[in-house]
Amino acid sequence: MRLVILGAPGAGKGTQAERISREFGIPHVSTGDILRDEIKKGTEYGLKAKEYVEKGKLVPDELVIDIIEGFITGGAAGRGFLLDGFPRNIGQAEKLSAMLERTGKKLDRVINIVVDNDEIVHRLGLRRICRECQKVSIYNKDPGDTCSNCGGTLIKRKDDEEEVIRHRLEVYDKQTYPLVAYYRGKGILTDIDGKGSQEEVTERILESL
């Protein structure tokens, strides 16, 4: 099973990606995690990526594609994979498609988690993060309360202020949302209602697959 998961910031795609990868026994391929791992290991690709990261620049699409290709052809993704965080735009989607075709693979499904923008603003506005362990997704607590994971102090990130959230959603709508039409045109996109509990959303995804 080779999957891509889409969804606006705060739609819950990271949580659902982890659940789906466990269910099917396939790796959850977060491009951010892969890049950090390559940099930590000091691989050829990691050293190249580090040069961009240290300068505060985006890692070029071609380099990200090379890293993803190395991962999915290296044996870890023999049963498939779930891509989270890539592609982010049509250009990246086309490069991903070309790479998969070159390696004799294709995407089976693209999951699009749909959540209303006002609901996302509400969700993220309640989110807290632990200053010490950085654990996120602690809701309905005030800044200064105690983290249930490590006992550290909870804070509200600037990223979770309404003005910042709405800006992130605007960027998503301009850059990433066009992927919905792109993959729908290929006949492999499935919209999933993202309202309700995490378990309910997971069930909807599994039923669609």
C-alpha positions in Angstrom: 0.0 0.0 0.0 1.6 3.3 -1.2 -0.2 6.3 0.2 0.0 10.1 0.5 -1.9 11.9 3.2 -3.1 15.5 2.7 -4.8 18.0 5.1 -4.5 21.5 6.3 -2.4 22.4 9.3 -4.3 21.1 12.4 -6.4 18.7 10.4 -4.8 15.8 12.3 -2.9 14.2 9.4 0.2 13.4 11.5 -1.8 11.5 14.1 -3.7 9.6 11.4 -0.6 8.9 9.4 0.9 7.1 12.5 -2.3 5.1 13.0 -2.5 4.0 9.4 1.1 3.1 9.2 0.7 0.8 12.3 -2.4 -0.7 10.9 -0.8 -1.7 7.6 2.7 -2.3 8.8 4.2 0.3 6.5 6.6 3.1 7.3 5.3 6.6 8.1 7.5 8.7 5.9 7.7 12.2 7.3 10.0 14.2 5.1 11.1 16.4 8.0 12.1 13.3 10.0 13.9 11.8 7.1 15.9 15.0 6.5 16.8 15.3 10.1 17.9 11.6 10.2 20.1 12.0 7.1 21.7 15.1 8.6 22.3 13.3 11.9 23.9 10.3 10.2 26.1 12.5 8.1 25.2 10.8 4.8 26.0 12.3 1.4 22.4 13.6 1.0 22.4 14.7 4.7 25.5 16.8 4.3 24.0 18.4 1.2 20.7 19.1 3.0 22.6 20.5 6.0 24.1 23.2 3.9 20.7 24.5 3.1 19.2 24.1 6.6 22.1 25.9 8.2 21.5 28.9 5.9 17.8 28.9 6.6 17.0 27.9 3.1 14.5 25.3 1.8 16.0 22.0 0.8 15.6 21.7 -3.0 12.9 19.4 -4.3 15.3 17.3 -6.3 17.4 16.6 -3.1 14.2 15.7 -1.1 13.1 13.4 -3.9 16.6 11.7 -3.9 16.3 11.1 -0.2 12.8 9.7 -0.4 13.8 7.5 -3.3 16.7 6.1 -1.3 14.4 5.4 1.6 11.6 3.6 -0.4 14.0 1.6 -2.5 16.3 0.7 0.4 14.2 -2.2 1.7 12.4 -0.4 4.5 9.4 0.2 2.3 9.0 -3.2 0.8 5.3 -3.4 1.8 4.6 0.2 0.9 4.8 3.6 2.6 2.8 6.6 3.7 4.1 10.0 2.7 3.3 12.8 5.1 4.5 16.4 4.3 5.4 15.7 0.7 4.4 16.7 -1.9 3.4 20.2 -0.9 2.7 21.6 -4.4 2.0 20.5 -7.9 5.7 20.7 -8.9 6.7 18.4 -6.1 3.8 16.0 -7.0 5.0 15.8 -10.6 8.6 15.1 -9.5 7.3 12.4 -7.1 5.3 10.8 -9.9 8.3 10.7 -12.2 10.5 9.2 -9.5 7.9 6.5 -8.7 7.5 5.7 -12.4 11.2 5.4 -12.8 11.4 2.9 -9.9 8.4 0.9 -11.2 6.0 2.0 -8.5 2.8 4.1 -8.3 0.6 5.6 -5.6 -2.4 3.5 -4.6 -4.4 6.2 -2.8 -4.2 9.9 -1.6 -6.1 10.5 1.6 -7.4 14.1 2.0 -8.6 14.9 5.6 -11.2 17.6 5.3 -11.8 20.0 8.3 -13.4 23.4 8.2 -11.0 26.3 8.7 -12.9 27.7 11.7 -12.7 24.2 13.4 -9.0 24.2 12.8 -8.6 27.6 14.3 -10.6 26.4 17.4 -8.5 23.2 17.7 -5.1 24.8 17.5 -6.2 27.6 19.7 -6.6 25.1 22.5 -3.3 23.3 21.8 -0.6 23.5 24.4 3.0 22.2 24.3 5.4 21.2 27.1 8.3 23.5 27.5 10.5 20.6 28.6 9.6 17.5 26.6 8.0 19.3 23.7 5.0 17.0 23.7 2.1 18.5 21.8 -1.7 17.9 21.7 -2.5 18.7 25.3 -5.9 20.4 25.2 -8.2 22.3 27.5 -5.4 23.3 29.8 -4.1 26.8 30.6 -0.5 28.0 30.0 1.4 27.2 33.2 -0.4 24.0 33.9 1.6 20.7 34.3 2.4 18.3 31.4 0.9 14.9 32.0 3.9 13.3 30.2 6.8 14.7 32.2 5.5 17.2 34.7 6.9 20.2 32.8 5.3 23.5 32.2 2.7 23.9 29.4 2.9 26.9 27.1 1.0 28.2 24.1 3.1 28.6 21.0 2.9 31.7 18.8 2.1 29.3 16.0 -1.2 28.6 17.7 -2.4 32.2 17.9 -5.4 32.8 15.6 -3.7 35.3 13.3 -0.8 33.0 12.7 -3.1 30.0 12.2 -5.2 31.8 9.6 -2.0 32.9 7.7 -0.8 29.3 7.6 -4.2 28.2 6.3 -4.0 30.9 3.5 -0.5 29.6 2.5 -1.9 26.0 2.5 -4.8 27.0 0.3 -2.5 28.7 -2.2 0.3 26.2 -2.3 -0.9 22.7 -1.3 -4.7 22.6 -1.7 -4.3 22.5 -5.6 -3.0 18.9 -5.0 -6.6 17.9 -4.2 -7.7 18.6 -7.7 -4.5 17.2 -9.2 -4.9 13.8 -7.5 -8.7 13.8 -7.9 -8.0 14.1 -11.6 -5.9 11.0 -11.4 -8.7 9.1 -9.8 -6.8 8.2 -6.6 -8.0 10.8 -4.1 -10.4 10.1 -1.3 -11.9 12.8 0.9 -12.2 11.9 4.6 -14.3 13.9 7.1 -11.9 15.0 9.8 -14.5 15.9 12.4 -15.0 13.8 15.5 -12.6 11.7 17.6 -9.3 10.4 16.3 -10.7 6.9 16.4 -13.7 7.9 14.3 -11.5 9.5 11.7 -9.2 6.5 11.6 -12.2 4.2 11.1 -13.4 6.3 8.1 -9.9 6.1 6.6 -9.6 2.4 7.0 -13.1 1.8 5.6 -12.1 3.8 2.5 -9.0 1.7 2.0 
